[in-house]
Amino acid sequence: MNKSEAPRRFAIAACLSFICALGLGAQGAPTVLDGIGKAESPSKFNPLFPRALNFAAAAELAAAASSDGGSPVTVEPPPSPDREVPSPDRLQSVLLNNDVFALYGKPGARTMGILGQYPLEDIGPVMDGFVKTYDEANGQRGIIPALYIIYGTCWPEGEIGILQDKVVKAYIEYAAAKGWYVYLDHQIGKYPVASAVQKLLPWLKYPNVHLALDPEWRTTKPMQEIGSVTAEEINQAQGMMQDYLVEHGLPGRRMLVIHQFKPKMIQNRPQVRSDFELVQLIHCADGFGSPSLKKSTYALNAEATNIPLKSFKLFLKPTVEGAGWDQPLMSPEDVFALNPRPYLIMYQ
């Protein structure tokens, strides 16, 4: 072993020991898997999926990469002295050096997104094709594929249809075996936001699962009016997620995605918090249309600097006659050129 290899091997061994220790404490959790990196040149920092590395391990990896002449590794700054941290092993974000690409839809529903147009066993090749184009466009960053599932569907009068547990479990376990994320999206309907979140929380026992809320469908008149949530409700949702993760000793940071394409969809938006230690709030620019219209919508979302992590949704040609879609579809290069750049990209 030469001297340049020693620090790297020590860092990786320390990192793996830490992750294994965490895994032993998570009863019934699926096997920890690697994230998706580059086929030829690995991404700068490929944290063991889905648990990001702690600061000590990340610093060691960064030092090892530097001493070995490798690509620089991005590491989050340590927390400020006046902020209380739930654990001394504070977690990094996988989004520091990776992007997430998701296929959106409702399993078994061909009219509700690309994910519903294929049986589960056929999703792999479809995902691979999309991921390849985004992997080529995002430089040295890695890509984590994801299934973005409509979990709670808003029906007339604001009633909610919940996806069957056995279906949800099948998709989660399929994704976990491949090292993919799963986002469970609740459309809320006529019910309180807290009720929607409460329904979603038990799925966090799977370490590859993240949550999402879509204010458009927080209404009793779906397809007739656009619904909304308040900043207070979003903060409450994040608090509920964090409390659940802590109470049940669940590993890693989790994401909560909030969709928006009209100002009214998030009331009192400047009061939304993004400082929950274990929850990363992702602000998704939804809505179909021309590139100019979509960029305009994204620019309005970008004004919410209190929600710094952004997401972008694109619409493929639908199977439903008369439904809207993006004409023309923006390229991966167009998407990554948005300012600020999005870290979660989804296709419906």
Sequence and secondary structure as in RCSB ss.txt:
>XXXX:A:sequence
MNKSEAPRRFAIAACLSFICALGLGAQGAPTVLDGIGKAESPSKFNPLFPRALNFAAAAELAAAASSDGGSPVTV
EPPPSPDREVPSPDRLQSVLLNNDVFALYGKPGARTMGILGQYPLEDIGPVMDGFVKTYDEANGQRGIIPALYII
YGTCWPEGEIGILQDKVVKAYIEYAAAKGWYVYLDHQIGKYPVASAVQKLLPWLKYPNVHLALDPEWRTTKPMQE
IGSVTAEEINQAQGMMQDYLVEHGLPGRRMLVIHQFKPKMIQNRPQVRSDFELVQLIHCADGFGSPSLKKSTYAL
NAEATNIPLKSFKLFLKPTVEGAGWDQPLMSPEDVFALNPRPYLIMYQ
>XXXX:A:secstr
  TTHHHHHHHHHHHHHHHHHHHHTSTT    EE    SSS  S   EESS  BHHHHHHHHHHHHHTT      
     TTS  S SS B  GGGTEEEEEEEE TT TTS GGGGS GGGHHHHHHHHHHHHHHHSTT EEEEEEEEE
EEEE GGG EEE  HHHHHHHHHHHHHHT EEEEEE  TTS HHHHHHHHGGGGGSTTEEEEE GGG SSSTTTS
   EEHHHHHHHHHHHHHHHHHTT  S EEEEEEESSGGGEETGGG     TTEEEEEEE   S HHHHHHHHHH
HHT TTS  EEEEE    SSTT    SS   HHHHHTSSS  SEEEE 
